[in-house]
Amino acid sequence: MSNPEPSDLTRRRLLQGTALGAVAVPAAGLLSACATSGSEDSGDDVTNSGDAENPFGVDGTLPLDVVIFDGGFGDKYATEGHQVMYKEKFPEAEIVHSTEKDIAATQQPRFADGEPPDVLDDSGAGKIPIDSLVNDGLLAELTPLLEAPSYDDPNVTVQDTLVDGVLKPGIYNGKVYALNYAMGGWAIWYDGKLFEDQGWTAPTTWDEMMALCAEIKDAGIAPWTYAGQHPYYLWDSLYTLASRHGGREVSVAIDNLEPNAWKHESIKLAAEALYSLQDKGYVLKGTPGINHIDSQTKFNNREAAFLPCGSWLANEQIDVAPADFVYQAIGIPPLEGSVQPELVWSSGEEPFVVPAQAKNKPGAYEYLRMMLSKEGSKIFAEKAQSPTILKDQEITNPPAAALASLVTTAENAYRPQLADWYVDFKEQAEPVLGQMMAGEVTPDEFIDVAQKAADAVAESDVEKFTQEY
């Protein structure tokens, strides 16, 4: 695929948006691994001198333009942490900070006008598809950053301080264009205080989950709730239950559009298990009609005992949860006979990018290098209540520690990509997943829809991607 020069980019092309993503690649040899289409920008205009203090030659008098997504992680980690670090090192630099809920609506016009920020947190429902930015030559690649001396130890490169495999989502044609900073993931959350008060023990198998749900219901509390208006919150429960049962290859086959991948017995068992939650009355009444904030608030109000959600939960609810609420996380309890019972949906999330036309690209690289320091990661864990992708980081925040503890080995971490890569599949299958959880369609009917949607993508001329671990 040819990549147009940035000057050739039309406003229509940039503003139309797509829903494709980068191919996943093996954890080893990330910078040389094969991936999908990518920009020709090499980042050569930012050199890594190897100087531990200022490897990119930052001019400390230049302003730095930083845009942060206004989502679950908030922006205090930036305004009260990373930007403070930058100002301490470059006191003459002005930080131009903005926080946006809709990144595409506010930042696509800036790209089209050739005036993008220096650092962009491209996240949220309104994010700009990164593959589009890469293909249009609008992002700088991050090899100079990754090969630079780390902030804490000049004898170790930045890349060598990161958890294995976390760069995968941001790789295109063997180069990293997005730094997924938060060690994100999905889990089943519960309140340790409620469980202690009630004498309940978190389940370790699906049979235990169902038995506990009956006990919770008898106590006058709904066992489960979820973001009914946003069925994508349910993908983790389905995929992880199925992939724990049949192994990670179940998800790989689905991502790679293999024939009849959705007909795998583990998918059927997982769908039936989730369906049984509503069938037995274990879901909070009205859940299919509520949004993510409503479901999280009802969870914090202890109207429901379990909530499937991502790593941003605690921070997004920081002003809502009672002071004695104790966030605890488990992976969805495995079905009987599961071959990979500790598998967890976990990878780098919250992508940060450096636009190719950034006015202060050296400053942007240095800002990211600071974010990847021990201090920068500690700030994020405390302010955003989530771990980062830094190895061996000190995590004192309880919700962040609870989530980090779920990933036992690299082999037990995975990230399904199908719904991210192919918008046609997502638009057809995702609503029906919600309908299944609401009891409006059967598991078999959902699986039929998902298989037909996947087959339609496979037979189409849309660019295909390959999942590997």
Phi, psi and omega per residue, in radians:
M1 nan 2.264 3.101
S2 -1.398 2.642 -3.109
N3 -2.042 2.087 -3.129
P4 -1.192 2.628 3.019
E5 -1.143 2.671 3.132
P6 -0.945 -0.598 -3.104
S7 -1.220 -0.330 3.139
D8 -1.513 -0.119 -3.076
L9 -1.190 2.262 3.093
T10 -1.602 2.645 3.120
R11 -1.057 -0.637 3.138
R12 -1.105 -0.747 -3.117
R13 -1.090 -0.761 -3.089
L14 -1.216 -0.678 -3.024
L15 -1.452 -0.190 -3.056
Q16 -1.300 -0.616 3.091
G17 1.290 2.607 3.033
T18 -2.395 -3.061 3.138
A19 -2.315 0.684 3.139
L20 -1.697 2.825 3.132
G21 -2.425 3.052 -3.113
A22 -1.329 2.636 3.053
V23 -1.209 2.525 3.024
A24 -1.420 2.547 -3.088
V25 -2.343 2.881 3.126
P26 -1.075 2.671 -3.110
A27 -1.130 -0.615 -3.124
A28 -1.387 2.550 3.075
G29 1.080 0.740 -2.997
L30 -1.087 -0.680 -3.034
L31 -1.331 -0.217 3.127
S32 -1.984 0.060 -3.073
A33 -1.298 2.725 3.108
C34 -1.368 2.536 3.105
A35 -2.602 -2.670 -3.057
T36 -1.660 -2.842 -3.107
S37 -1.120 2.730 -3.079
G38 -2.774 2.975 -3.112
S39 -1.329 2.734 3.067
E40 -1.511 -0.141 3.131
D41 -1.070 2.263 -3.065
S42 -1.853 -0.128 -3.111
G43 1.291 0.208 -3.074
D44 -1.148 -0.338 3.136
D45 -1.310 -0.177 2.980
V46 -1.993 2.000 -3.099
T47 -1.795 2.627 3.076
N48 -1.793 1.835 -3.091
S49 -1.337 -0.284 -3.065
G50 1.514 -0.085 3.095
D51 -1.180 2.122 -3.052
A52 -1.132 -0.489 -3.087
E53 -1.457 -0.682 -3.068
N54 -2.596 1.201 -3.019
P55 -1.119 -0.375 -3.072
F56 -1.833 0.055 3.116
G57 1.144 0.795 -3.118
V58 -1.120 2.320 2.978
D59 -1.504 1.868 -3.020
G60 -1.213 -0.045 3.102
T61 -1.651 -0.179 -3.089
L62 -1.444 2.558 3.065
P63 -1.249 2.790 3.075
L64 -2.202 2.135 -3.079
D65 -1.728 1.980 -3.063
V66 -2.123 2.242 3.082
V67 -2.048 2.167 -3.109
I68 -2.006 2.382 3.074
F69 -1.204 2.295 3.132
D70 -1.568 1.426 -3.111
G71 -2.279 -2.578 -3.045
G72 -1.090 -0.524 -3.131
F73 -1.436 -0.199 -3.119
G74 1.187 -2.837 3.112
D75 -2.325 0.131 -3.137
K76 -1.128 -0.543 3.096
Y77 -1.058 -0.491 3.110
A78 -1.490 -0.951 -3.031
T79 -1.233 -0.565 -3.102
E80 -1.839 0.071 -3.087
G81 -2.369 -1.407 -3.023
H82 -1.098 -0.691 -3.139
Q83 -1.269 -0.505 3.025
V84 -1.148 -0.744 3.089
M85 -1.032 -0.761 -3.121
Y86 -1.130 -0.754 -3.138
K87 -1.154 -0.597 3.102
E88 -1.137 -0.616 -3.142
K89 -1.432 -0.630 -3.127
F90 -2.203 1.337 -3.015
P91 -1.096 -0.360 -3.133
E92 -1.507 -0.169 -3.090
A93 -1.377 2.354 3.029
E94 -1.575 2.265 3.048
I95 -1.633 2.029 3.065
V96 -1.675 1.795 -3.010
H97 -1.920 2.416 2.980
S98 -2.482 2.606 3.120
T99 -2.115 2.187 -3.011
E100 -2.241 2.412 3.053
K101 -1.422 -0.591 -3.114
D102 -2.063 1.680 -3.073
I103 -1.117 -0.776 -3.097
A104 -1.070 -0.822 -3.075
A105 -1.095 -0.601 -3.064
T106 -1.648 -0.481 -3.006
Q107 -1.846 -0.452 3.101
Q108 -1.021 -0.731 3.080
P109 -1.073 -0.571 3.108
R110 -1.175 -0.710 3.059
F111 -1.095 -0.783 -3.119
A112 -1.087 -0.544 -3.139
D113 -1.557 0.009 -3.123
G114 1.276 0.419 -3.107
E115 -2.249 0.941 -3.119
P116 -1.316 2.897 3.046
P117 -1.233 3.040 3.084
D118 -1.442 -0.678 3.124
V119 -2.248 2.244 -3.122
L120 -2.237 2.174 2.992
D121 -1.550 1.636 -2.999
D122 -1.597 1.402 -3.019
S123 -2.370 3.066 3.094
G124 1.592 3.024 -3.127
A125 -1.076 -0.509 -3.137
G126 -1.746 0.517 -3.138
K127 -1.241 2.777 3.034
I128 -1.496 2.177 3.129
P129 -0.956 2.112 -3.027
I130 -1.154 -0.603 3.138
D131 -1.079 -0.591 3.093
S132 -1.142 -0.751 3.120
L133 -1.119 -0.720 3.131
V134 -1.135 -0.870 -3.092
N135 -1.083 -0.490 3.141
D136 -1.614 0.163 3.062
G137 1.236 0.458 -3.026
L138 -1.767 0.018 3.110
L139 -2.107 2.489 2.988
A140 -1.424 2.519 3.087
E141 -1.546 2.744 -2.854
L142 -1.842 0.266 3.115
T143 -0.980 -0.751 3.106
P144 -0.978 -0.677 3.101
L145 -1.139 -0.842 -3.043
L146 -1.180 -0.497 -3.135
E147 -1.593 -0.068 -3.123
A148 -1.335 2.782 3.053
P149 -1.059 2.394 3.115
S150 -1.168 2.769 -3.055
Y151 -1.133 -0.558 -3.037
D152 -1.688 -0.436 -3.098
D153 -2.516 1.852 -3.090
P154 -1.133 -0.221 3.129
N155 -1.526 -0.042 -3.140
V156 -2.164 2.292 3.119
T157 -1.263 2.823 3.093
V158 -0.999 -0.786 -3.093
Q159 -1.052 -0.630 -3.100
D160 -1.290 -0.126 3.070
T161 -1.608 -0.035 -3.025
L162 -1.723 2.653 3.073
V163 -1.065 2.396 -3.133
D164 -0.993 2.333 3.019
G165 1.552 -0.161 -3.011
V166 -1.293 -0.261 -3.140
L167 -1.439 -0.184 -3.021
K168 -0.901 -0.825 -3.053
P169 -1.116 -0.337 -3.093
G170 -1.790 0.237 -3.070
I171 -1.711 2.290 3.058
Y172 -2.358 2.195 -3.111
N173 0.906 0.704 3.057
G174 1.360 0.102 3.137
K175 -2.140 2.564 -3.114
V176 -1.602 2.148 3.129
Y177 -1.989 -0.229 3.138
A178 -2.386 2.352 3.088
L179 -1.785 1.844 3.122
N180 -1.455 1.737 -2.832
Y181 -1.387 -0.692 -3.094
A182 -1.460 2.350 3.031
M183 -1.376 1.429 -2.992
G184 -1.502 2.990 3.098
G185 3.108 3.055 3.113
W186 -2.051 2.579 -3.120
A187 -2.665 2.993 2.949
I188 -1.757 2.029 -3.055
W189 -1.704 2.590 3.025
Y190 -2.562 2.895 -3.095
D191 -1.700 1.965 -3.122
G192 -1.045 -0.576 3.135
K193 -1.164 -0.793 3.118
L194 -1.065 -0.776 -3.101
F195 -1.151 -0.685 3.108
E196 -1.135 -0.770 -3.134
D197 -1.080 -0.646 -3.074
Q198 -1.563 -0.159 -3.105
G199 1.317 0.434 -3.138
W200 -1.595 2.641 3.063
T201 -2.061 2.328 -3.133
A202 -1.017 2.348 -3.090
P203 -1.252 2.605 3.098
T204 -1.974 -0.139 3.067
T205 -2.390 2.870 3.134
W206 -1.173 -0.632 3.092
D207 -1.078 -0.692 3.088
E208 -1.164 -0.648 3.099
M209 -1.041 -0.826 -3.098
M210 -1.161 -0.670 3.107
A211 -1.153 -0.700 3.128
L212 -1.200 -0.647 3.113
C213 -1.022 -0.692 3.112
A214 -1.109 -0.707 3.127
E215 -1.184 -0.716 3.126
I216 -1.120 -0.753 3.124
K217 -1.078 -0.699 3.115
D218 -1.110 -0.453 3.131
A219 -1.437 0.010 3.101
G220 1.519 0.293 3.125
I221 -2.090 2.460 3.085
A222 -1.272 2.322 3.139
P223 -1.139 -0.744 -3.023
W224 -2.270 2.639 2.801
T225 -2.530 2.937 3.138
Y226 -2.849 3.039 -3.124
A227 -1.409 1.503 -3.025
G228 -1.072 -0.588 3.138
Q229 -1.278 -0.240 -3.087
H230 -2.218 1.421 -3.035
P231 -1.084 -0.230 3.124
Y232 -1.130 -0.310 3.043
Y233 -1.152 -0.219 -3.096
L234 -1.673 -0.198 -3.089
W235 -1.026 -0.742 -3.109
D236 -1.028 -0.813 -3.117
S237 -1.034 -0.743 -3.130
L238 -1.206 -0.956 -3.075
Y239 -1.080 -0.783 -3.042
T240 -1.248 -0.672 3.070
L241 -1.060 -0.749 3.140
A242 -1.229 -0.742 -3.067
S243 -1.340 -0.492 2.974
R244 -1.126 -0.657 -3.109
H245 -1.265 -0.865 -3.045
G246 -1.760 -0.075 -3.094
G247 1.712 2.808 -3.079
R248 -1.023 -0.414 -3.126
E249 -1.123 -0.358 3.066
V250 -1.086 -0.824 3.110
S251 -1.187 -0.671 3.131
V252 -1.067 -0.754 3.138
A253 -1.092 -0.686 3.117
I254 -1.156 -0.834 3.137
D255 -1.036 -0.623 -3.084
N256 -1.559 0.181 3.037
L257 1.014 0.612 3.122
E258 -1.198 2.547 -3.104
P259 -0.990 2.327 3.072
N260 1.045 0.404 3.128
A261 -1.062 -0.597 -3.140
W262 -1.303 -0.191 3.137
K263 -1.576 0.049 -3.138
H264 -1.028 2.465 -3.092
E265 -1.004 -0.585 -3.125
S266 -1.187 -0.592 3.066
I267 -1.152 -0.749 -3.141
K268 -1.077 -0.793 3.141
L269 -1.128 -0.690 3.137
A270 -1.156 -0.776 3.130
A271 -1.091 -0.730 3.130
E272 -1.140 -0.645 3.133
A273 -1.138 -0.796 3.129
L274 -1.148 -0.709 3.116
Y275 -1.031 -0.613 -3.089
S276 -1.152 -0.383 3.123
L277 -1.074 -0.840 3.116
Q278 -1.344 -0.559 -3.101
D279 -1.101 -0.551 3.137
K280 -1.674 0.089 3.112
G281 1.343 0.536 -3.081
Y282 -1.716 0.151 3.136
V283 -1.945 2.373 -3.128
L284 -0.950 2.296 -3.135
K285 -0.986 2.340 3.125
G286 1.535 -0.062 -3.081
T287 -0.973 -0.743 -3.108
P288 -1.017 -0.323 -3.092
G289 -1.797 0.047 -3.067
I290 -1.807 2.760 3.131
N291 -1.613 -3.057 -3.043
H292 -1.159 -0.702 -3.138
I293 -1.154 -0.734 3.103
D294 -1.062 -0.791 -3.119
S295 -1.140 -0.712 3.130
Q296 -1.156 -0.662 3.129
T297 -1.193 -0.727 3.081
K298 -1.106 -0.640 3.060
F299 -1.098 -0.812 3.115
N300 -1.125 -0.534 3.098
N301 -1.393 0.040 3.093
R302 1.124 0.535 3.020
E303 -1.440 -0.336 3.110
A304 -2.427 2.588 -3.031
A305 -1.574 -0.560 -3.087
F306 -2.165 2.542 3.106
L307 -2.507 2.079 3.003
P308 -1.373 2.186 -3.078
C309 -2.834 2.966 -3.124
G310 -1.594 -3.058 -2.989
S311 -1.235 -0.205 -3.116
W312 -1.449 -0.125 -2.951
L313 -0.886 -0.962 -3.014
A314 -1.073 -0.710 -3.108
N315 -1.265 -0.649 3.138
E316 -1.140 -0.462 -3.096
Q317 -1.843 0.311 -3.007
I318 -1.058 -0.515 -3.137
D319 -1.637 0.037 -3.054
V320 -1.983 -0.736 -3.035
A321 -1.124 2.442 3.057
P322 -1.036 2.686 -3.089
A323 -1.061 -0.484 -3.102
D324 -1.685 0.197 3.131
F325 -1.291 2.249 -3.084
V326 -2.026 1.833 -3.130
Y327 -1.245 2.176 3.020
Q328 -2.249 2.569 -3.054
A329 -2.251 2.455 2.989
I330 -2.323 2.677 2.900
G331 -1.271 2.715 -3.111
I332 -1.032 2.222 -3.049
P333 -1.005 2.327 -3.018
P334 -1.282 2.647 3.033
L335 -1.247 2.771 3.082
E336 -1.052 2.369 3.131
G337 1.490 0.186 -3.131
S338 -1.148 2.366 -3.090
V339 -1.631 -0.267 3.120
Q340 -2.409 1.180 -2.940
P341 -1.240 -0.159 -3.138
E342 -1.838 0.168 -3.134
L343 -1.090 2.382 -3.104
V344 -2.366 2.374 3.021
W345 -1.251 1.786 -3.079
S346 -2.654 2.352 3.092
S347 -2.973 3.128 3.025
G348 -1.139 2.391 3.116
E349 -2.315 3.123 3.088
E350 1.047 1.288 -3.034
P351 -1.275 2.220 3.010
F352 -1.835 2.351 -3.124
V353 -2.269 2.770 3.049
V354 -2.049 1.960 3.136
P355 -1.082 2.512 3.137
A356 -1.083 -0.507 -3.121
Q357 -1.726 0.333 3.096
A358 -1.047 2.448 -3.123
K359 -1.292 -0.509 -3.108
N360 -2.240 1.194 -3.103
K361 -1.150 -0.730 3.083
P362 -1.022 -0.712 3.101
G363 -1.112 -0.627 3.121
A364 -1.127 -0.759 3.112
Y365 -1.099 -0.735 -3.140
E366 -1.159 -0.640 3.096
Y367 -1.068 -0.777 3.110
L368 -1.155 -0.635 3.105
R369 -1.096 -0.689 3.079
M370 -1.136 -0.708 3.113
M371 -1.011 -0.582 -3.082
L372 -1.589 0.228 3.042
S373 -1.450 2.929 3.080
K374 -1.072 -0.731 3.141
E375 -1.164 -0.754 3.123
G376 -1.073 -0.705 3.129
S377 -1.221 -0.665 3.106
K378 -1.108 -0.709 3.097
I379 -1.050 -0.793 -3.126
F380 -1.112 -0.750 -3.138
A381 -1.075 -0.625 -3.114
E382 -1.391 -0.732 -3.055
K383 -1.454 -0.643 -3.098
A384 -1.802 -0.107 3.099
Q385 1.011 0.737 3.123
S386 -2.614 2.504 3.062
P387 -1.246 2.830 3.038
T388 -1.833 -3.018 -3.099
I389 -1.518 0.125 3.129
L390 -1.287 2.401 3.083
K391 -1.179 2.624 2.932
D392 0.852 0.630 -3.134
Q393 -1.349 2.632 3.069
E394 -1.439 2.077 -3.114
I395 -2.041 1.910 3.135
T396 -1.780 -0.252 3.139
N397 -1.336 2.129 -3.044
P398 -1.005 -0.813 3.126
P399 -1.089 -0.691 3.124
A400 -1.120 -0.721 3.128
A401 -1.153 -0.658 3.139
A402 -1.079 -0.737 -3.139
L403 -1.236 -0.761 -3.106
A404 -1.073 -0.535 -3.077
S405 -1.221 -0.282 -3.085
L406 -1.287 -0.484 -3.098
V407 -1.561 1.844 -3.058
T408 -1.538 -0.638 3.117
T409 -2.562 2.853 3.097
A410 -1.073 -0.577 -3.127
E411 -1.194 -0.352 -3.127
N412 -1.753 0.310 3.038
A413 -2.038 2.483 3.112
Y414 -2.694 2.942 3.104
R415 -2.581 1.756 3.066
P416 -1.060 2.504 -3.027
Q417 -2.174 -0.171 -2.965
L418 -0.910 -0.863 -3.087
A419 -1.220 -0.354 3.067
D420 -1.440 -0.658 -3.061
W421 -1.326 -0.605 -2.969
Y422 -2.235 1.784 -3.067
V423 -1.122 -0.549 3.129
D424 -1.104 -0.716 3.079
F425 -1.105 -0.846 -3.100
K426 -0.984 -0.802 -3.068
E427 -1.184 -0.506 3.142
Q428 -1.502 -0.746 -2.984
A429 -1.563 -0.624 -3.020
E430 -1.074 -0.798 3.103
P431 -1.051 -0.594 -3.120
V432 -1.276 -0.522 3.004
L433 -1.050 -0.756 3.076
G434 -1.093 -0.690 3.123
Q435 -1.146 -0.643 3.106
M436 -1.113 -0.763 -3.138
M437 -1.170 -0.425 3.094
A438 -1.509 -0.062 3.131
G439 1.441 0.248 -3.075
E440 -1.536 -0.399 3.039
V441 -2.361 2.793 -3.135
T442 -1.489 2.852 3.042
P443 -0.970 -0.725 3.135
D444 -1.104 -0.682 3.115
E445 -1.154 -0.702 3.078
F446 -1.089 -0.815 -3.109
I447 -1.068 -0.698 3.103
D448 -1.057 -0.766 3.119
V449 -1.109 -0.785 -3.121
A450 -1.098 -0.731 -3.136
Q451 -1.154 -0.740 3.120
K452 -1.129 -0.666 3.116
A453 -1.159 -0.716 3.100
A454 -1.152 -0.718 3.118
D455 -1.093 -0.671 3.137
A456 -1.115 -0.694 3.090
V457 -1.144 -0.781 -3.114
A458 -1.043 -0.623 -3.097
E459 -1.503 -0.156 -3.106
S460 -1.454 3.024 3.127
D461 -1.664 0.221 3.091
V462 -1.154 2.562 -3.135
E463 -1.078 2.354 -3.089
K464 -1.759 2.681 -3.133
F465 -2.190 2.780 -3.070
T466 -2.141 2.266 3.083
Q467 -1.644 2.287 3.082
E468 -2.465 2.705 3.035
Y469 -2.285 nan nan
